Amino acid sequence: MKKQILFLLLLINSVIISGQTEVRKESIDYYFTYNDFVNNKPNIPEKAYITIKEENPNSIIYKEILAESTNKKIKKGYTIWGIKYKDQLFHNLLLTNYEIAQDHAFGKFTVTGKKFNVIILDTKKDKKAIGRNGNPYGGGLVASALYKPNNTEWKDRDGNNYKILVYNAEFPTMSPSYKENALVMLLTAKDVANFNNNDPAIIKKLSKGEYYLEEFLEFARKENE
């Protein structure tokens, strides 16, 4: 009987261990503020590495950011604006709209450039990087005409759903809480209309749900040329 109980306990323990997410250490460059990034001043005050729990197509879920010299947490690491990992830029998803803000998550910039910088999050594949899920109302006549439930959720031409975050490097909106940080915010239908000078053809596509992720990415890349 004792052997059976011991075997059962060992079996349960092995199941628990196998179900745990493997955490791995990776070197990064980090930017405490957007201004540090613009001025190319990484790793202030010291070099660090990140412990990654999960890596998705457009996001990273992490456990800790630790100083290389001490293996202790970087002070106020949760406020880091962005990191470079595998030569790609990621943004701290805690520092975005309250509706989707998520701690211990970074979103990868799919588009970077002199103007539009864009993160796309697949609502299934990057689900763990998306926190709360809301639909902020932008106000104004155009926004009223375009506003629909889930108006911050975008589809690609294959029918997959996304959240899109964006900031304009030419005219960044700085955070009132962290004054050296540019806000990377959810893209709304109103934003798209404004970016296109309220072009009736674009508004028609938005109203019919026929403005796709690919079209915005193409627009952003052209604006960055």
C-alpha positions as CSV (number, residue, x, y, z in Angstrom):
1,M,0.0,0.0,0.0
2,K,2.8,2.4,0.9
3,K,4.6,1.6,-2.4
4,Q,1.3,2.4,-4.3
5,I,1.0,5.8,-2.5
6,L,4.6,6.6,-3.1
7,F,4.2,5.7,-6.8
8,L,1.1,7.9,-7.0
9,L,2.9,10.9,-5.4
10,L,5.8,10.5,-7.8
11,L,3.5,10.3,-10.7
12,I,1.6,13.5,-9.7
13,N,4.9,15.3,-9.1
14,S,6.1,14.4,-12.6
15,V,2.9,15.6,-14.2
16,I,3.2,18.9,-12.4
17,I,6.8,19.4,-13.4
18,S,6.1,18.5,-17.1
19,G,3.3,21.0,-17.1
20,Q,5.5,23.9,-16.0
21,T,6.7,26.4,-18.6
22,E,10.4,26.2,-19.2
23,V,12.1,29.5,-18.5
24,R,15.2,30.5,-20.5
25,K,17.7,33.3,-20.2
26,E,18.3,35.6,-23.1
27,S,20.6,38.6,-23.6
28,I,18.8,41.9,-24.4
29,D,19.4,45.6,-24.8
30,Y,16.9,47.6,-22.9
31,Y,15.7,51.2,-23.0
32,F,14.2,52.6,-19.8
33,T,12.6,55.5,-21.7
34,Y,11.6,56.3,-25.2
35,N,14.2,59.1,-25.1
36,D,16.9,56.5,-24.3
37,F,15.8,54.6,-27.5
38,V,15.8,57.7,-29.7
39,N,19.2,58.8,-28.4
40,N,20.5,55.2,-28.7
41,K,21.4,54.9,-25.0
42,P,20.7,51.3,-24.0
43,N,21.4,49.5,-20.8
44,I,21.4,52.4,-18.3
45,P,22.5,51.8,-15.6
46,E,23.9,48.3,-16.6
47,K,23.6,45.3,-18.9
48,A,20.7,42.9,-18.2
49,Y,19.1,39.7,-19.5
50,I,15.5,38.5,-19.6
51,T,14.0,35.2,-18.5
52,I,11.5,34.2,-21.2
53,K,8.5,32.0,-20.3
54,E,6.9,32.0,-23.7
55,E,7.7,33.4,-27.2
56,N,4.8,33.9,-29.6
57,P,4.8,35.3,-33.2
58,N,4.6,38.9,-32.2
59,S,5.1,38.9,-28.4
60,I,7.2,37.7,-25.5
61,I,6.0,36.6,-22.1
62,Y,8.7,37.0,-19.5
63,K,9.3,36.3,-15.8
64,E,12.1,38.8,-14.8
65,I,14.6,41.3,-16.2
66,L,17.8,40.7,-14.2
67,A,21.1,42.6,-14.0
68,E,24.0,40.6,-15.5
69,S,26.4,41.6,-12.7
70,T,24.2,40.6,-9.7
71,N,21.4,38.4,-11.1
72,K,19.0,40.6,-9.2
73,K,15.9,42.3,-10.7
74,I,16.6,45.6,-12.4
75,K,15.1,48.3,-10.2
76,K,11.7,49.4,-11.7
77,G,12.2,47.0,-14.6
78,Y,8.5,47.0,-15.1
79,T,8.7,50.6,-16.4
80,I,11.2,49.8,-19.2
81,W,9.9,51.3,-22.4
82,G,11.3,48.7,-24.8
83,I,13.9,46.1,-25.4
84,K,16.0,44.8,-28.4
85,Y,15.9,41.0,-28.6
86,K,17.4,39.1,-31.5
87,D,17.9,42.5,-33.2
88,Q,14.2,43.3,-33.1
89,L,12.5,46.1,-31.1
90,F,9.8,45.2,-28.6
91,H,7.6,47.5,-26.5
92,N,6.5,47.0,-22.9
93,L,2.8,46.1,-23.2
94,L,2.1,47.4,-19.7
95,L,2.6,50.9,-21.0
96,T,-0.4,51.0,-23.4
97,N,-4.2,51.4,-23.3
98,Y,-5.7,50.3,-20.0
99,E,-8.1,48.1,-21.9
100,I,-5.4,45.7,-23.0
101,A,-2.4,46.6,-20.8
102,Q,-0.6,43.4,-19.7
103,D,2.4,43.1,-17.4
104,H,5.4,40.8,-18.1
105,A,4.8,41.1,-21.8
106,F,6.5,42.8,-24.7
107,G,5.1,43.3,-28.2
108,K,7.3,43.2,-31.3
109,F,7.3,46.1,-33.7
110,T,6.3,44.7,-37.1
111,V,6.9,48.1,-38.8
112,T,9.5,50.6,-37.7
113,G,10.5,53.8,-39.4
114,K,10.7,57.6,-39.3
115,K,6.9,57.9,-38.9
116,F,4.6,55.0,-38.1
117,N,5.8,52.2,-35.8
118,V,3.4,49.3,-35.5
119,I,2.8,46.3,-33.3
120,I,0.3,43.6,-34.3
121,L,-1.0,41.1,-31.8
122,D,-2.9,38.1,-33.0
123,T,-5.8,37.7,-30.6
124,K,-5.3,33.9,-30.5
125,K,-1.6,33.3,-30.9
126,D,-0.6,36.3,-28.8
127,K,-3.5,36.0,-26.4
128,K,-1.4,35.9,-23.3
129,A,0.2,39.3,-24.2
130,I,-3.3,41.0,-24.4
131,G,-4.8,42.0,-21.0
132,R,-8.2,43.5,-20.7
133,N,-10.2,43.8,-23.9
134,G,-12.2,47.1,-24.5
135,N,-13.4,49.4,-27.1
136,P,-12.5,53.0,-26.4
137,Y,-14.7,55.6,-27.9
138,G,-12.8,58.3,-29.8
139,G,-15.5,60.9,-30.1
140,G,-16.3,63.2,-33.0
141,L,-18.7,62.7,-35.9
142,V,-16.5,60.4,-37.9
143,A,-15.9,58.2,-34.9
144,S,-19.6,58.1,-34.2
145,A,-20.3,56.9,-37.8
146,L,-17.6,54.3,-37.7
147,Y,-18.0,53.1,-34.1
148,K,-18.9,49.5,-33.7
149,P,-18.4,46.9,-31.0
150,N,-14.8,45.7,-31.1
151,N,-13.8,48.7,-33.2
152,T,-10.1,48.2,-32.1
153,E,-10.1,44.6,-33.5
154,W,-8.8,44.2,-37.0
155,K,-8.9,41.3,-39.4
156,D,-6.4,40.2,-42.0
157,R,-7.6,38.9,-45.4
158,D,-7.6,35.3,-44.0
159,G,-10.1,36.3,-41.3
160,N,-7.6,36.3,-38.3
161,N,-8.2,38.9,-35.6
162,Y,-5.7,41.4,-34.4
163,K,-5.1,44.3,-32.0
164,I,-2.9,46.9,-33.6
165,L,-0.8,49.4,-31.6
166,V,1.0,52.4,-33.1
167,Y,2.9,55.5,-32.4
168,N,4.0,58.3,-34.8
169,A,7.7,59.0,-34.4
170,E,7.3,62.4,-36.0
171,F,4.8,63.6,-33.4
172,P,4.9,61.1,-30.5
173,T,2.4,61.5,-27.7
174,M,4.3,61.5,-24.5
175,S,3.0,59.8,-21.4
176,P,1.7,62.1,-18.6
177,S,3.0,59.6,-16.0
178,Y,6.3,58.8,-17.6
179,K,7.2,62.0,-19.4
180,E,10.1,60.6,-21.3
181,N,8.0,57.8,-22.8
182,A,6.1,57.9,-26.1
183,L,2.7,56.2,-25.9
184,V,2.1,53.2,-28.1
185,M,-1.7,53.1,-28.4
186,L,-4.5,50.9,-29.8
187,L,-5.4,51.8,-33.4
188,T,-9.0,52.7,-33.8
189,A,-11.2,53.2,-36.9
190,K,-11.1,56.9,-36.2
191,D,-7.3,56.9,-36.3
192,V,-7.3,55.3,-39.7
193,A,-9.7,57.8,-41.0
194,N,-7.7,60.7,-39.6
195,F,-4.4,59.3,-41.0
196,N,-6.1,59.2,-44.5
197,N,-7.5,62.7,-44.2
198,N,-11.1,61.3,-43.8
199,D,-10.9,59.9,-47.4
200,P,-14.5,58.8,-48.2
201,A,-13.2,55.6,-49.9
202,I,-11.3,54.6,-46.7
203,I,-14.3,55.5,-44.5
204,K,-16.5,53.3,-46.7
205,K,-14.2,50.4,-46.3
206,L,-14.1,50.9,-42.5
207,S,-17.9,51.1,-42.3
208,K,-18.2,47.8,-44.2
209,G,-15.5,46.0,-42.3
210,E,-13.4,45.7,-45.4
211,Y,-10.3,47.6,-44.2
212,Y,-7.8,44.9,-43.5
213,L,-4.6,44.6,-41.5
214,E,-2.5,44.2,-44.7
215,E,-3.8,47.6,-46.0
216,F,-2.7,49.4,-42.8
217,L,0.7,47.8,-42.8
218,E,1.2,48.8,-46.4
219,F,0.1,52.3,-45.6
220,A,2.5,52.6,-42.7
221,R,5.4,51.4,-44.7
222,K,4.7,53.8,-47.5
223,E,4.5,56.7,-45.1
224,N,7.9,55.7,-43.7
225,E,9.6,55.9,-47.1
